[in-house]
Amino acid sequence: LALKVYKATRENNYAKFFSLLRSKTTPYLYACIMFNYVEQMRKVAFVIMSKTFGIKGRDTGEGINDQYPLQDLVHLLCFEDSDEAREACQHYNITVKQVEDVDCIFWRQTDFIEAKDPVKGNVIRLHPRKMNRVIERKLDGATRLAVCRGEVSGVGATIDKASSS
């Protein structure tokens, strides 16, 4: 699992990274470590998506795949809810509009821009919220202390004492 996570981050494969994070087989502590890379991988996803979605067709000049439902982005990038996804879009200057009661991202009307501090000039980071829906649910009722002490672990996380003798 560690090599899969490493490969996904190294190759900027945001879909694979968040798929691993969402996976039921990813243990809680792995997910906690992966949380450190969520901000980076979301930024990578926005950069890639802003370049590839909404490109203009050669023949007509119309946008191809211009609209992308915000709810799909919530799932894909493991946002807690559509409000957090909308805030991230706003942070990176990505256009979100409502179409027939559905929030959609319009990539063609978007220029990916990182927010910068007007005084210092450095990039303003977008820290992810606590990920209750994706990471904290992996605790499955256990306490963090119990997990850290090794009192609770997922299937396959420890060697079965009966089979090792």
Residue frames relative to the residue before (quaternion, step in Angstrom):
aa qw qx qy qz dx dy dz
L 1.0000 0.0000 0.0000 0.0000 0.00 0.00 0.00
A 0.6406 0.5316 -0.3305 0.4447 3.57 0.94 -0.85
L 0.6650 0.4947 -0.3075 0.4674 3.59 0.97 -0.78
K 0.6228 0.5326 -0.3387 0.4623 3.59 1.07 -0.69
V 0.6504 0.5024 -0.3062 0.4804 3.58 0.99 -0.87
Y 0.6427 0.5264 -0.3162 0.4581 3.57 0.94 -0.90
K 0.6704 0.5045 -0.2922 0.4590 3.57 0.90 -0.98
A 0.6523 0.5192 -0.3156 0.4532 3.59 0.94 -0.86
T 0.6849 0.4588 -0.2943 0.4836 3.61 0.92 -0.82
R 0.6495 0.5319 -0.3153 0.4426 3.58 0.97 -0.84
E 0.7441 0.3879 -0.2037 0.5043 3.57 1.04 -0.83
N 0.4046 -0.7278 0.4500 0.3226 3.60 1.33 0.07
N 0.3444 0.7306 -0.5037 0.3063 3.57 1.08 0.79
Y 0.1653 -0.8428 0.5076 0.0676 3.54 0.28 1.31
A 0.6163 0.5522 -0.3537 0.4360 3.60 1.03 -0.70
K 0.6685 0.4837 -0.2915 0.4839 3.59 0.94 -0.89
F 0.6348 0.5479 -0.3292 0.4342 3.59 0.94 -0.90
F 0.7337 0.4142 -0.2449 0.4797 3.58 0.77 -1.01
S 0.5697 0.5628 -0.3778 0.4647 3.58 1.19 -0.45
L 0.6519 0.4970 -0.3024 0.4864 3.59 1.00 -0.83
L 0.6437 0.5277 -0.3198 0.4527 3.58 0.98 -0.83
R 0.6925 0.4780 -0.2653 0.4707 3.58 1.00 -0.88
S 0.5418 0.6791 -0.3868 0.3091 3.58 1.10 -0.69
K 0.4975 -0.6620 0.4813 0.2877 3.56 -1.01 0.86
T 0.6608 0.5194 -0.3103 0.4442 3.59 1.16 -0.50
T 0.5520 0.5830 -0.4060 0.4366 3.61 1.25 -0.13
P 0.3715 -0.7527 0.4964 0.2212 3.61 -0.53 1.12
Y 0.6971 -0.5028 0.3382 0.3832 3.53 -1.26 0.55
L 0.7071 0.4656 -0.2885 0.4473 3.62 0.75 -0.96
Y 0.5948 0.5297 -0.3617 0.4846 3.61 1.09 -0.59
A 0.6547 0.5154 -0.3056 0.4609 3.56 0.95 -0.92
C 0.6232 0.5326 -0.3372 0.4629 3.60 1.05 -0.72
I 0.6519 0.4908 -0.3133 0.4857 3.59 1.00 -0.78
M 0.6483 0.5243 -0.3148 0.4536 3.58 0.98 -0.84
F 0.5416 0.6351 -0.3908 0.3882 3.59 1.15 -0.59
N 0.6056 0.5758 -0.3492 0.4240 3.60 1.10 -0.66
Y 0.7362 0.4043 -0.2176 0.4972 3.60 1.17 -0.50
V 0.4076 0.7376 -0.4593 0.2808 3.59 1.27 -0.03
E 0.6560 0.5151 -0.3190 0.4500 3.61 0.84 -0.93
Q 0.6672 0.5086 -0.2905 0.4602 3.58 0.89 -0.97
M 0.7105 0.4632 -0.2705 0.4554 3.59 0.83 -0.97
R 0.6105 0.5237 -0.3584 0.4739 3.61 1.08 -0.58
K 0.6370 0.5206 -0.3238 0.4673 3.57 0.98 -0.82
V 0.6253 0.5255 -0.3240 0.4773 3.59 0.98 -0.86
A 0.6543 0.5202 -0.3125 0.4513 3.58 0.92 -0.91
F 0.6691 0.4964 -0.3046 0.4617 3.59 0.89 -0.87
V 0.6296 0.5266 -0.3325 0.4645 3.60 1.00 -0.79
I 0.6948 0.4753 -0.2748 0.4646 3.58 0.81 -1.02
M 0.6860 0.4875 -0.2911 0.4550 3.58 0.85 -0.97
S 0.6566 0.5113 -0.3283 0.4469 3.62 0.97 -0.75
K 0.6686 0.4806 -0.2985 0.4826 3.59 1.18 -0.50
T 0.7689 0.4036 -0.2028 0.4526 3.60 0.96 -0.81
F 0.6913 0.4214 -0.2893 0.5106 3.61 0.99 -0.68
G 0.8128 0.3054 -0.2078 0.4504 3.53 -1.18 0.57
I 0.3597 0.7186 -0.5236 0.2830 3.57 1.16 0.36
K 0.4691 -0.6819 0.4863 0.2802 3.55 -1.12 0.58
G 0.4684 -0.6657 0.5091 0.2797 3.54 -1.04 0.82
R 0.5674 -0.6234 0.4169 0.3401 3.60 -1.04 0.72
D 0.7152 0.4819 -0.2633 0.4324 3.56 0.88 -0.97
T 0.8217 0.2732 -0.1157 0.4866 3.56 0.70 -1.10
G 0.3855 -0.7195 0.4942 0.2990 3.59 1.07 -0.59
E 0.4920 0.6561 -0.4216 0.3870 3.56 1.33 0.03
G 0.5569 -0.6088 0.4533 0.3374 3.54 -1.19 0.57
I 0.2313 -0.7448 0.6110 0.1360 3.55 -0.99 0.87
N 0.8337 0.0087 -0.0536 0.5496 3.59 -0.81 1.00
D 0.1767 0.8294 -0.5121 0.1365 3.56 0.98 0.83
Q 0.7499 0.3550 -0.2061 0.5188 3.60 0.92 -0.87
Y 0.0005 -0.7713 0.6360 -0.0243 3.53 -1.02 0.89
P 0.4248 -0.7288 0.4659 0.2672 3.61 -0.56 1.08
L 0.5123 -0.6650 0.4580 0.2926 3.56 -0.88 0.99
Q 0.6222 0.5561 -0.3409 0.4330 3.59 1.05 -0.74
D 0.6122 0.5301 -0.3448 0.4747 3.61 1.11 -0.60
L 0.6375 0.5165 -0.3178 0.4752 3.57 1.08 -0.76
V 0.5911 0.5676 -0.3558 0.4494 3.59 1.08 -0.75
H 0.6941 0.4581 -0.2708 0.4849 3.57 0.90 -0.92
L 0.6799 0.5281 -0.2961 0.4137 3.57 0.79 -1.05
L 0.8026 0.2776 -0.1228 0.5134 3.59 0.85 -0.99
C 0.4722 -0.7306 0.3995 0.2893 3.59 1.27 0.46
F 0.2159 0.7494 -0.5875 0.2161 3.57 0.81 0.98
E 0.5776 -0.5893 0.4322 0.3637 3.57 -1.16 0.51
D 0.7881 -0.1138 0.1181 0.5933 3.57 0.95 -0.88
S 0.6996 -0.4716 0.3235 0.4284 3.56 -1.30 0.10
D 0.5774 0.5801 -0.3867 0.4249 3.62 1.12 -0.48
E 0.6587 0.4937 -0.3076 0.4772 3.59 0.95 -0.84
A 0.6454 0.5114 -0.3166 0.4709 3.59 1.01 -0.81
R 0.6428 0.5183 -0.3166 0.4669 3.58 1.00 -0.83
E 0.6358 0.5218 -0.3210 0.4696 3.61 1.02 -0.80
A 0.6442 0.5107 -0.3187 0.4718 3.59 1.00 -0.79
C 0.6379 0.5156 -0.3252 0.4706 3.58 0.97 -0.82
Q 0.6539 0.5067 -0.3072 0.4705 3.56 0.94 -0.87
H 0.6304 0.5511 -0.3246 0.4398 3.59 0.99 -0.84
Y 0.7672 0.3378 -0.1692 0.5183 3.58 1.02 -0.86
N 0.5115 -0.6873 0.3921 0.3351 3.59 1.27 0.42
I 0.4030 0.6964 -0.4829 0.3457 3.58 1.00 0.86
T 0.4334 -0.7473 0.4574 0.2110 3.55 -0.74 1.14
V 0.0106 -0.7664 0.6420 -0.0196 3.57 -0.91 1.03
K 0.0377 0.7864 -0.6129 0.0671 3.55 -0.81 1.08
Q 0.4515 -0.6625 0.5206 0.2936 3.53 -1.29 0.38
V 0.0260 -0.7661 0.6420 -0.0160 3.54 -0.96 1.00
E 0.8307 -0.1285 0.0384 0.5403 3.57 -0.55 1.20
D 0.7104 -0.4897 0.2311 0.4497 3.57 0.81 1.14
V 0.6247 0.4742 -0.3582 0.5065 3.61 1.18 0.47
D 0.3751 -0.7105 0.5477 0.2334 3.57 -0.85 0.97
C 0.0100 -0.8038 0.5932 -0.0438 3.57 -0.81 1.07
I 0.3717 -0.6783 0.5867 0.2399 3.51 -1.22 0.62
F 0.1772 -0.7624 0.6154 0.0923 3.55 -0.97 0.92
W 0.2602 -0.8270 0.4834 0.1210 3.53 -0.10 1.33
R 0.6384 0.5505 -0.3404 0.4166 3.59 0.99 -0.77
Q 0.7006 0.4387 -0.2542 0.5021 3.58 1.14 -0.60
T 0.6137 0.5819 -0.3016 0.4402 3.54 1.31 0.22
D 0.0638 -0.7276 0.6803 0.0610 3.50 -1.17 0.74
F 0.3626 -0.7366 0.5274 0.2187 3.58 -0.50 1.18
I 0.0897 0.7768 -0.6134 0.1109 3.55 -0.72 1.14
E 0.3220 -0.7210 0.5787 0.2040 3.54 -0.94 0.90
A 0.4513 -0.6860 0.5020 0.2716 3.55 -0.90 0.94
K 0.1123 -0.7958 0.5937 0.0390 3.54 -0.98 0.90
D 0.5363 -0.5988 0.4919 0.3345 3.51 -1.17 0.68
P 0.4310 -0.7348 0.4530 0.2627 3.61 -0.64 1.05
V 0.6880 0.4708 -0.2848 0.4732 3.60 1.08 -0.60
K 0.7863 0.3370 -0.1668 0.4902 3.57 0.70 -1.12
G 0.3806 -0.7583 0.4540 0.2720 3.57 1.15 -0.59
N 0.5502 0.6089 -0.4103 0.3976 3.59 1.23 0.03
V 0.6142 -0.5664 0.4116 0.3641 3.57 -1.24 0.53
I 0.3305 -0.7204 0.5779 0.1945 3.56 -0.98 0.92
R 0.3340 -0.7658 0.5198 0.1784 3.55 -0.62 1.15
L 0.2847 -0.7234 0.6044 0.1742 3.53 -1.23 0.58
H 0.1716 -0.8161 0.5470 0.0734 3.56 -0.09 1.30
P 0.4265 -0.6999 0.5023 0.2755 3.60 -0.88 0.87
R 0.5286 -0.5997 0.4951 0.3404 3.53 -1.24 0.52
K 0.6511 -0.4425 0.4160 0.4552 3.52 -1.35 0.09
M 0.3130 -0.7954 0.4992 0.1420 3.56 -0.77 1.04
N 0.0971 -0.8351 0.5413 0.0141 3.56 0.38 1.28
R 0.6883 0.5149 -0.2890 0.4215 3.56 0.86 -0.98
V 0.7776 0.3486 -0.1779 0.4922 3.59 0.97 -0.80
I 0.7975 0.3156 -0.1639 0.4873 3.59 0.70 -1.04
E 0.7185 0.4764 -0.2792 0.4230 3.59 0.65 -1.06
R 0.5972 0.5635 -0.3770 0.4286 3.61 1.10 -0.48
K 0.5650 0.6131 -0.3730 0.4070 3.58 1.23 -0.42
L 0.5358 0.6212 -0.4018 0.4069 3.60 1.24 -0.33
D 0.1344 -0.8448 0.5060 0.1110 3.56 1.19 -0.63
G 0.7812 -0.3578 0.1706 0.4823 3.56 0.85 1.01
A 0.5790 0.5752 -0.3858 0.4301 3.62 1.20 -0.25
T 0.4663 -0.6419 0.5162 0.3227 3.58 -1.24 0.31
R 0.6076 -0.5489 0.4174 0.3940 3.57 -1.20 0.44
L 0.6131 0.5614 -0.3402 0.4395 3.56 1.05 -0.78
A 0.6564 0.5076 -0.3099 0.4641 3.58 0.94 -0.87
V 0.6413 0.5115 -0.3254 0.4704 3.58 1.01 -0.78
C 0.6839 0.4926 -0.2901 0.4533 3.59 0.88 -0.94
R 0.6751 0.4746 -0.2884 0.4855 3.59 1.11 -0.62
G 0.4948 -0.6753 0.4206 0.3497 3.58 1.24 -0.18
E 0.4178 0.7169 -0.4644 0.3096 3.59 1.24 0.27
V 0.7614 0.2037 -0.1050 0.6064 3.57 1.20 -0.57
S 0.1327 0.7815 -0.6046 0.0781 3.56 -0.97 0.79
G 0.5621 -0.6110 0.4469 0.3333 3.52 -1.24 0.44
V 0.6942 -0.4453 0.3582 0.4377 3.52 -1.33 0.18
G 0.8214 0.2212 -0.1761 0.4954 3.57 -0.86 0.96
A 0.5388 0.6439 -0.4065 0.3604 3.61 1.23 -0.07
T 0.7716 0.2200 -0.1397 0.5803 3.57 1.19 -0.43
I 0.5309 -0.6045 0.4788 0.3514 3.57 -1.22 0.38
D 0.4316 -0.6886 0.5201 0.2626 3.56 -0.86 0.96
K 0.4361 -0.7329 0.4622 0.2430 3.60 -0.61 1.16
A 0.6306 0.5507 -0.3349 0.4324 3.59 1.04 -0.70
S 0.7309 0.4274 -0.2518 0.4687 3.60 0.93 -0.84
S 0.6332 0.5551 -0.3440 0.4154 3.63 1.17 -0.36
S 0.6579 0.5191 -0.3269 0.4369 3.63 1.17 -0.25
